[in-house]
Amino acid sequence: MGSVKSPMASAASFAACALAASAADADETGPPTAIPALEWNAPDATSILAYGQIDKGVLSFDDGEETTSYGLTDNANSSTRAGVISRTMLSGDLELFSNIEIQYAPHSSGNVNQLDPNFADYGFDNDNIRKIEAALFSEPYGRFWIGQGSMASDGIAEVDFSGTGVIAYSSVADTAAGSLFGLADGGLSDVTVGSAYTNYDGLGRKVRVRYDTPDFNGFRLKASYGRNLLDDDDADLYDVAVTYDGGFGDVLVAGAAGYARNGGSDADILSGSVSGLHEPTGLSLTFAAGGQDSDGPDGAYVYSKLGWATSFFDFGGTAFSVDYYTGDDIRDLGSASESWSLAAVQEIDYWRSELWLTYRDFSYDEETTEFRDGKAVFGGLRIRF
């Protein structure tokens, strides 16, 4: 063990990672590492950055009757992906931004299950495309986006300062979304973990036009209109959101909330999240909640999380968290979904990587059917480049 960083330094490091989800922040660099940033600068004030991550682990799922090991599996909480960002200063403070990003996770915790533990889809189609977008950035006038990318409400239920978001956040199903619940009277059901939980995180990534206002004392308003053209769906989608990034004294605070309308399913979604980090101690609290009004199940949930970011080693910060999720009518009317987890993440700064481990318990029931609880253990490594 080497020298120990202060809790404040470690907490601030985790806070920066927690807020680096947007494409505009993908080119942030830290201290020198064994994996340097792949960036090129052209004479015309253009910079090009290649980036990505590999995120794999070993997943085991206990359905209450039998334990299934899926071997080396991609982590659906933060999938393996790669992308390229281009930035060009046009004039003054006007910047042209573009981003292409794809994911490739053929054997993922999102699709493997007890009946097909070796499931792997090696094909490449539109589902692998995360972003093909361009934007104009201007501090006085805001940001205008066009193309395949995040709608205004994407990410509003996932603000999280804990430092364990790589393996535990409000989308609790991602740890074992493809796995099947067992029936109380024996055997497996056809209910996947992924169908029993959601965080109603807006409309995700679609082909859209979007506008973000300039920053007003930490607040920013966003609005977008789009369609899911990559899936040949021409339903009208639109949403609005407000985000905040600031704090009070020693406490960092970030939050987001919004409304989304899916014209295809006649679904109205309200959701949001807030997270606070006390820098001197590294303690954080995170809350998320949301609900949906639609022709199908009108579900709702609440999520809470306690985190602690510290540093035991000089090679990177350490984070721990415990969380709890409860939802009603998520999959069917009268259904009840609960989950809790313990998670730990160890950063290895020099290799731009994180070791992660989680235990998550899933409990699900319907009015006419009882199910056995599911338990997932998932540990692995994410390497960024």
C-alpha positions as a printed Julia matrix, in Angstrom:
385×3 Matrix{Float64}:
   0.0     0.0     0.0
   1.27    3.43   -0.88
   0.34    6.89    0.29
  -3.35    7.56    0.86
  -5.26   10.31   -0.95
  -7.61   12.55    0.99
 -11.32   11.67    0.95
 -11.99   15.02   -0.75
  -9.66   14.25   -3.66
 -11.1    10.8    -4.12
 -14.68   12.01   -3.89
 -14.05   14.73   -6.44
 -12.53   12.16   -8.8
 -15.61    9.97   -8.57
 -17.88   13.0    -9.01
 -16.11   13.87  -12.26
 -16.57   10.31  -13.52
 -20.23   10.32  -12.58
 -20.94   13.38  -14.7
 -18.84   12.36  -17.72
 -21.65   10.45  -19.43
 -22.49   13.0   -22.11
 -20.76   12.93  -25.47
 -19.5    16.46  -24.94
 -17.46   15.23  -21.98
 -16.03   12.14  -23.67
 -12.69   13.82  -24.36
 -11.87   14.64  -20.71
  -8.39   13.47  -19.8
  -6.82   12.85  -16.43
  -3.29   12.2   -15.18
  -0.73   10.38  -17.35
  -1.68    6.76  -18.01
  -0.41    3.68  -19.83
  -3.3     4.19  -22.28
  -2.88    7.74  -23.65
  -5.74    9.61  -25.28
  -6.02    8.93  -29.02
  -6.33   12.54  -30.15
  -5.2    14.41  -33.26
  -5.15   18.17  -33.82
  -5.4    19.66  -37.31
  -4.19   23.13  -38.38
  -7.77   24.33  -39.0
  -8.67   24.29  -35.27
 -10.12   20.79  -35.58
  -9.46   18.03  -33.05
 -10.4    14.37  -33.48
 -10.64   12.0   -30.53
 -11.07    8.22  -30.68
 -12.35    6.66  -27.47
 -14.06    3.6   -26.08
 -14.23    0.98  -23.38
 -14.19   -2.78  -22.87
 -16.38   -3.88  -19.97
 -16.47   -7.61  -19.16
 -17.14   -9.72  -16.1
 -18.17  -13.13  -14.79
 -21.89  -13.37  -13.99
 -23.65  -15.96  -11.84
 -27.43  -16.05  -11.31
 -29.28  -18.09   -8.67
 -33.0   -18.49   -9.5
 -33.75  -20.09   -6.12
 -33.51  -23.62   -7.49
 -30.36  -23.66   -9.58
 -27.32  -21.44  -10.05
 -26.21  -20.67  -13.6
 -22.79  -19.3   -14.48
 -22.61  -17.4   -17.76
 -18.84  -17.15  -17.92
 -17.22  -14.03  -19.33
 -20.12  -11.67  -20.06
 -20.43   -8.07  -21.24
 -21.7    -5.68  -18.57
 -25.04   -4.23  -19.74
 -24.78   -1.51  -17.09
 -22.08    0.06  -19.28
 -21.63   -1.83  -22.54
 -18.45   -2.32  -24.54
 -18.31    0.48  -27.13
 -16.12    2.72  -29.29
 -16.53    6.12  -30.87
 -14.98    9.12  -32.59
 -15.53   12.78  -31.7
 -14.65   15.73  -33.9
 -14.57   19.37  -32.73
 -13.99   22.4   -34.93
 -13.95   26.04  -33.78
 -15.8    27.92  -36.52
 -15.6    31.49  -35.25
 -15.54   33.17  -31.89
 -17.09   30.73  -29.43
 -19.09   28.79  -32.04
 -18.05   25.13  -32.13
 -19.05   22.35  -34.53
 -19.25   19.0   -32.77
 -19.83   15.54  -34.23
 -19.91   12.08  -32.68
 -20.16    8.51  -33.99
 -20.45    5.75  -31.39
 -21.21    2.04  -31.68
 -21.48   -0.77  -29.16
 -20.68   -4.45  -29.56
 -21.73   -6.83  -26.79
 -22.82  -10.15  -28.33
 -22.72  -12.06  -25.02
 -24.25   -9.64  -22.51
 -25.87   -9.74  -19.07
 -28.81   -8.18  -20.89
 -29.56  -11.26  -22.99
 -28.05  -14.46  -21.52
 -30.44  -16.68  -19.53
 -30.69  -20.11  -17.9
 -32.14  -21.73  -21.03
 -29.43  -20.29  -23.28
 -26.4   -19.5   -21.08
 -24.13  -19.32  -24.13
 -26.34  -16.91  -26.06
 -24.31  -14.74  -28.4
 -25.53  -12.59  -31.27
 -22.44  -11.79  -33.34
 -24.41   -9.92  -35.99
 -24.16   -6.16  -36.47
 -27.29   -4.13  -37.15
 -28.91   -0.82  -36.26
 -29.19   -1.82  -32.6
 -25.41   -1.51  -32.36
 -25.5     2.16  -33.39
 -25.6     4.46  -30.37
 -24.81    7.84  -31.94
 -24.43    9.47  -35.35
 -24.91   13.14  -34.57
 -23.72   16.68  -35.09
 -24.16   19.78  -32.96
 -23.4    23.48  -32.79
 -22.22   24.74  -29.39
 -22.25   28.38  -28.32
 -22.02   29.62  -24.75
 -24.29   32.65  -25.34
 -26.93   30.77  -27.37
 -26.84   27.15  -26.21
 -26.53   23.87  -28.12
 -28.38   22.59  -31.17
 -28.21   18.85  -31.94
 -29.29   16.8   -34.96
 -29.02   13.09  -35.8
 -29.07    9.83  -33.83
 -28.3    10.59  -30.2
 -29.74   11.35  -26.79
 -33.2    12.84  -26.56
 -33.61   15.65  -24.02
 -34.84   13.21  -21.36
 -32.12   10.59  -21.84
 -30.22   10.12  -18.57
 -32.54   12.15  -16.35
 -33.17    9.16  -14.05
 -29.47    8.28  -13.8
 -27.69   11.17  -12.08
 -25.36    9.44   -9.6
 -22.3    10.65   -7.62
 -21.62    7.34   -5.86
 -18.79    6.17   -8.11
 -20.34    2.69   -8.51
 -22.53    3.48  -11.54
 -20.49    1.11  -13.72
 -22.24   -1.78  -11.99
 -25.09   -0.37   -9.86
 -27.48    2.47  -10.69
 -31.21    3.12  -11.04
 -31.57    0.72  -13.99
 -31.21   -2.19  -11.57
 -32.13   -4.93  -14.07
 -28.99   -4.45  -16.2
 -26.93   -6.72  -13.96
 -28.94   -9.78  -15.07
 -31.69   -8.5   -17.37
 -31.9   -11.62  -19.54
 -32.2   -14.09  -16.67
 -35.53  -15.76  -15.9
 -37.39  -15.77  -12.58
 -38.2   -19.17  -11.12
 -41.77  -20.13  -10.22
 -42.53  -20.66   -6.54
 -43.93  -24.14   -7.25
 -40.9   -25.16   -9.32
 -39.43  -24.63  -12.74
 -38.71  -21.46  -14.67
 -41.16  -18.77  -15.75
 -41.05  -16.74  -18.94
 -40.59  -13.51  -16.94
 -37.17  -11.95  -17.47
 -35.54   -9.72  -14.91
 -35.4    -6.98  -17.54
 -39.18   -6.96  -18.02
 -39.88   -6.59  -14.3
 -37.82   -3.43  -13.66
 -37.34   -0.07  -15.35
 -36.19    3.41  -14.39
 -38.38    5.22  -16.97
 -35.34    7.08  -18.19
 -37.05    9.17  -20.82
 -36.85    8.32  -24.52
 -33.22    7.23  -24.83
 -31.3     7.72  -28.07
 -33.29    8.42  -31.25
 -32.98   10.31  -34.55
 -33.95   13.77  -33.32
 -33.46   17.5   -33.28
 -32.69   18.91  -29.84
 -31.97   22.26  -28.26
 -30.22   22.91  -24.92
 -30.29   26.4   -23.46
 -27.17   28.1   -22.13
 -26.26   27.45  -18.52
 -28.17   29.63  -16.05
 -26.52   29.36  -12.61
 -26.15   25.61  -13.04
 -29.55   25.05  -14.67
 -30.09   24.07  -18.28
 -33.37   23.45  -20.16
 -33.58   20.9   -22.98
 -36.24   20.0   -25.55
 -36.28   17.56  -28.46
 -38.42   15.96  -31.13
 -37.55   12.68  -32.8
 -38.43    9.3   -34.25
 -37.01    5.81  -33.79
 -35.98    5.54  -37.43
 -33.3     2.92  -36.81
 -36.14    0.51  -35.96
 -38.39    1.74  -38.8
 -40.76    3.31  -36.27
 -42.2     6.66  -37.39
 -44.1     7.41  -34.16
 -43.71   10.98  -32.92
 -41.49   11.36  -29.86
 -40.96   14.54  -27.91
 -39.73   15.55  -24.48
 -38.5    18.35  -22.24
 -36.05   18.24  -19.36
 -34.26   20.45  -16.85
 -30.83   19.65  -15.44
 -28.79   21.14  -12.6
 -25.09   20.92  -11.84
 -23.82   22.89   -8.9
 -23.65   22.67   -5.14
 -23.58   24.38   -1.79
 -20.36   24.75    0.14
 -18.74   21.34    0.49
 -21.69   19.54   -1.12
 -21.8    18.86   -4.86
 -25.34   18.53   -6.19
 -26.64   17.42   -9.57
 -30.15   16.6   -10.69
 -32.47   16.2   -13.65
 -36.19   15.85  -14.28
 -38.37   15.74  -17.35
 -41.47   14.76  -19.26
 -41.5    12.5   -22.32
 -44.28   11.6   -24.75
 -44.21    8.52  -26.99
 -46.9     8.94  -29.61
 -46.61    5.33  -30.75
 -47.54    3.75  -27.41
 -49.48    6.76  -26.09
 -47.13    6.75  -23.12
 -46.51    9.78  -20.93
 -43.4     9.46  -18.76
 -42.34   11.58  -15.81
 -39.01   10.82  -14.16
 -36.0    12.36  -12.52
 -33.07   11.92  -10.17
 -30.87   13.89   -7.81
 -27.51   13.13   -6.24
 -25.46   14.9    -3.61
 -21.83   14.35   -2.62
 -20.23   15.64    0.61
 -16.68   16.18   -0.6
 -14.79   16.07    2.73
 -16.2    12.65    3.66
 -16.97   11.17    0.25
 -20.5    10.27    1.36
 -23.23   10.53   -1.27
 -26.99   10.15   -1.45
 -28.87    9.45   -4.68
 -32.6     9.31   -5.34
 -34.54    8.54   -8.52
 -38.22    8.09   -9.24
 -40.54    7.86  -12.21
 -43.81    6.7   -13.6
 -45.68    6.06  -16.82
 -49.25    6.62  -17.96
 -50.02    4.56  -21.06
 -52.34    2.06  -22.73
 -50.29   -0.67  -21.05
 -49.11   -0.99  -17.43
 -49.05    2.35  -15.6
 -46.0     1.59  -13.48
 -44.03    3.65  -10.98
 -40.87    3.16   -8.92
 -38.61    4.77   -6.32
 -34.85    4.21   -6.06
 -32.41    5.26   -3.32
 -28.68    4.79   -2.89
 -26.04    5.48   -0.24
 -22.45    5.71   -1.44
 -19.0     6.25    0.02
 -15.99    7.27   -2.08
 -12.57    7.12   -0.44
  -9.02    6.01   -1.21
  -7.11    3.19    0.4
  -4.42    3.02   -2.3
  -2.39    5.57   -4.2
  -3.2     3.96   -7.57
  -6.9     4.9    -7.52
 -10.01    5.7    -5.57
 -12.38    3.18   -4.0
 -16.17    3.39   -3.87
 -18.88    1.4    -2.12
 -22.67    1.61   -2.32
 -25.89    0.04   -1.13
 -29.15    0.69   -2.97
 -32.83   -0.22   -2.9
 -35.51   -0.22   -5.62
 -39.26   -0.72   -5.29
 -41.75   -0.61   -8.15
 -45.42   -1.35   -8.79
 -47.21   -2.4   -12.0
 -43.97   -2.34  -14.0
 -44.62   -5.46  -16.08
 -48.3    -6.15  -15.34
 -51.06   -4.54  -13.34
 -50.74   -5.7    -9.74
 -47.1    -6.76  -10.03
 -44.51   -5.8    -7.4
 -40.77   -5.45   -8.07
 -38.07   -5.04   -5.42
 -34.29   -5.13   -5.58
 -31.3    -4.22   -3.44
 -27.57   -4.47   -3.98
 -24.1    -4.08   -2.53
 -21.42   -2.8    -4.91
 -17.71   -1.97   -4.83
 -15.49   -0.31   -7.46
 -11.72    0.08   -7.38
 -10.1     2.5    -9.83
  -6.69    1.8   -11.34
  -5.79    5.23  -12.7
  -2.64    4.3   -14.62
  -4.52    1.74  -16.71
  -7.68    3.87  -16.98
  -9.63    0.96  -15.59
 -11.98   -0.08  -12.8
 -12.39   -3.38  -11.0
 -16.03   -3.84   -9.99
 -18.13   -6.32   -8.02
 -21.8    -6.45   -7.07
 -24.32   -8.67   -5.37
 -27.95   -7.93   -6.33
 -31.16   -9.48   -5.02
 -34.34   -9.46   -7.17
 -37.84  -10.06   -5.77
 -40.87  -10.11   -8.08
 -44.52  -11.19   -7.72
 -47.81  -10.88   -9.56
 -51.35  -11.02   -8.2
 -51.94  -14.56   -9.48
 -48.38  -15.94   -9.56
 -45.59  -16.24   -7.02
 -41.96  -16.32   -8.03
 -38.72  -17.29   -6.34
 -36.23  -14.52   -5.62
 -33.25  -14.19   -7.95
 -29.72  -13.43   -6.83
 -26.92  -12.21   -9.07
 -23.18  -11.98   -8.41
 -21.22  -10.09  -11.06
 -17.57   -9.11  -10.96
 -15.29   -7.79  -13.66
 -13.19   -5.05  -15.21
 -13.79   -1.98  -17.37
 -10.87   -0.58  -19.37
 -11.21    2.79  -21.08
  -9.19    4.1   -23.98
